[in-house]
């Protein structure tokens, strides 16, 4: 019997996710590892371990821009407002005072990048 790949789930059965675009406003430059630690501590303190696991949070590391201090967080659509609230509770990272500004929310990574980080592709114009 030939090797068969598993069929992908139909879109109606896939979990619905949202992508939060954020920017860190701070007195000093913030290192990504410190930011990720602060975000996780805030989410765990606000939602608890069970809530954090149900929120299906994923910090997209390779899309974090060190210069702009902006990035993307993926979460479940049911926990979107709770994640936004936990981000607003972060006021210090290390010794620096910070504010995490939510730029917006979208349904895909591509749309989030295009809307909030002004990354347009040349294929749209052809």
N, C-alpha and C positions, 0 to 999 in steps of 0.2 A: 504494500500500500504506500503511495507517495506521501511525503511530508506535507501536511496541510497546516496553513497558518490559521490561528484562531480568528474568528470573525470579530470585527470591531462592534462595540455596543451601538445600537441605534441612538440617534441624538435624543430621543424621548427618554431613554434610560440613563443617560450620562448625567453626572452631577452638574448642577448649574453653578458657575463660578463668576466672580467679579474681580476686576483688576483695579486696584486703588493706586493712582499716581500721587506721589507725595514729594515734598521738598522740605529739607531741613534748613531752618533759619537759625544761625548760631553766631556767637561772638568769635569762635575759633573754628578751624577746620575740624570736621568730625571724621574719624576713621570708621570704615564700614563695620568692622567687627564690634566696636563699641556701640554703634548705632543698633546693630542686630541684637546685641545683648540687651540693650535698653528696651527695645520694642518687645522682645520676648518676655522680659520681666514685667513690663506693663500689662501685656495681654494675660499672662498667668495670674497676676495680682487681681486684675479686673474680672476675668472670666473663670479662673480656676483651671485645673488641669483637664477636667472633663469638657468644659466649655471650649477650651483652646483646641482640644482634639476634634470636637465637632465642627469647629470653625474652619478646619482644613486650611490652615495658614501656610503660606509658602512665600518666603522673601526671595525675590528674584535677584540673585547676586550679580549675575553677568549684565544686568540692565541698570545697575547703580552707576550714576555718573558722579565721580569724585569732585569734579570742578563745580558743577551746578548743585551738588549735594541733593540729587533727586533720584528717585527710584520707583519701583513697582512692587506691590504686595498682592498676592492672590489669596482670595478667601471664598468661603461659601456665601451664596447670595442671602441666606437666612441670617448670617452674622455680620453683615456689612456695617450696619449702624453701630454695633457693639465694638467692632474693630476700629472704626473712626473715633469712637469715644475713648478707647484705650490709647490711641495715638495722641489724642489731645491732652491726656494726663501726663505725658512726658514733659518735664520742664528742665531737667538737668541730665547731661551725659558727661560723666567725669566731673570736672570743675566748671565746664562751660554751660551757660544757660542756653536753652534751645526751645524752639517752637517747631512742631512738625505740622506743616500746612498741607492739607489734602487738596490737590489740584483738581481732582475729579475722579470719576469712576466710569469704567467701561466694561463691555462683555468679552473683549478679546485683548491679547497683548498688542497685536498689530494696531488696533484702533486706539488703544491707550497711548502708544508711542506717537501715532500721527496726530491725535488731538492735543495732547498735553506736552509733548516734547518736540513738536514741529518737525518730525521726521517724515518727509514725503518720499515716495519712491518714483523713479522715472517712468515706470511702467504705467502709471496712471495717465500720463499725458500722451501715450502713443495709441 
